[in-house]
Amino acid sequence: MTKPEYYVFIYYLKTFKNRPPGKGYEGMIGKQTHQNNKIVDEEITIPINNIRLEGHLHIPEKAKGLVIFAHGSGSSRHSSRNRYVAEVLNKRQLGTVLIDLLSAQEEEVDLQTHHLRFDIPLLASRLVGIVNWVTDQDTTKHFNIGYFGSSTGAGAALIAAAKKAEPITAIVSRGGRPDLAGKFLTQVKAPTLLLVGEYDPQVIELNQQALAHLNLQSQLNVIPRATHLFEEPGTLERVAHLAVEWFEQFIET
C-alpha cells in the first residue's frame, strides 16, 4: 500500500468507524447512480397524446447510454434483425428501447391502408414523444440517447433528432431512407452513420445524396455482399459491430 492510500485508509477508519452500517460512505468511495448498477428488462407502455405505444426496455448493468430503435415500414418491435442488433448493443453495456411507433389500433388500420407506415412526420413525432418519456423516467433520464433507424424509420429518426430540444448524441441508419428527412437533414447535429448494402444501388444513391446535407462527422459505409435486408451471412453481424463502435464513440455518458 502506498503512502497516499495508507492515509486515505486511516482517515476512512477514523471517520466512519462509529457510523451505522451503510450510512455516510458515498462521499468517501465515490457515489454512483443507482440506475447505472441496476439491470432493467421489462415491457413498457408509453402514452403519447391519446395513444399508447408498446415496447421493451433493456438496461444492462453499468449501462453507458440508451439507443431507441425506429423500425421501418411494416415492421415492429419484434423485428428479428433489430432484436439481434439490440442484443449486441446490450452486451456492450448500451441500453435499448425496442418500440412500436404505431398503436395496436393504428397497426390494424395500417394493415389495410399502408398509409401510416409512410407518414414520416407522424413517426418522427412519436420518436420525439418517446424521448420525452425516456428523459422523464428515473431509470433512464441520466443517459445520453441515440437512434437506430431502419428503412423509413431512419428518415423519421433524423427528423426527430432535428426537432428535439435535448440533443440526440448519435444516429445509425441500417438500409435507411435518410432522404425522407428532406430539409431537416441540415439541422441534424448528431453524428450519423449510414449503413447500406453493396447490392442495394438505389438506396446507396439516396444515402449519398443525404450525406451531402448532413454534418461533417457523418459517414456512409457500404457493407460488402449485402442486399437491402442484410440477409447474407455475416452482413448483419457487420452492421451490429459498426453500430456498436459508432455509439461507443459518441453516445457514452
Steps between C-alpha positions, in 0.01 A plus 500: 500500500641841402510790746207689345291183508602436863396848616168476319435163664580634850275803442222267387526293819505804730214673322257213456571243773207624712255544212205260462553245225431639154487865618730777387739312273393639165722806501805298600488226240346697214124497460363320195149543367265225608377456146845422360522193726148371448405262221161583348322263262130573464207564271402868491201703386559861401200734481526768231202730468201266469683183393720245675816347355620156607868424534781327683767669712828331581772665704806283565717533807713816495335622181680780315212639294159423352408423138142537374411286199289644218384210285414522134175475311294193581733392781461511879685470829513124435728541196755218520771717342453789740479262795830347397667842479346594836646187661845588369465854639385362836808279523711814458320679785262707291134511596231460236136590440326284241161657445211519254446842348131429438239397754332160473189665354705698248684187391169328427399791278844515337484133405217596268606847382884498531491879536610550863827311457603758240388801702855605590405820691259294713766239576750777582255656746465160669876477540507846656229387742698186586809708579286728718381195693851354532644826632221517760560154652732452796655189348588662166513878536875514563599327177622653178264384224551371148276375219534184293274538198412249228345573161242781537571505874838656425334799335267538797793477743689778321196729506446425869866575575475831317183600687595390852617770737708252699778382270514148360866403524530240222296339220550180301296423189472140368384480142327828573330775310665812642388688191148495645619750763528762223567851624562374856828334402696823535357548851619164636789553741554136595781310323318260268625170361325383182530125439389369160541167322732478201223345289246772579602760238190720514523537878876563474429791268232641732737474796779672307265787423393525866860485627579816306256689724599345835766628740868436433526225764251284314613209285372253240620140524409249228485142632660255251280224354189627679156560352235731644398275792854382588395136478836378368730316746702735716346822369265572792783417738708763321218752541478428873878531542514836324197625694664410831819681404305809396292517814798433723682788335222757530228394743675383815425709809 
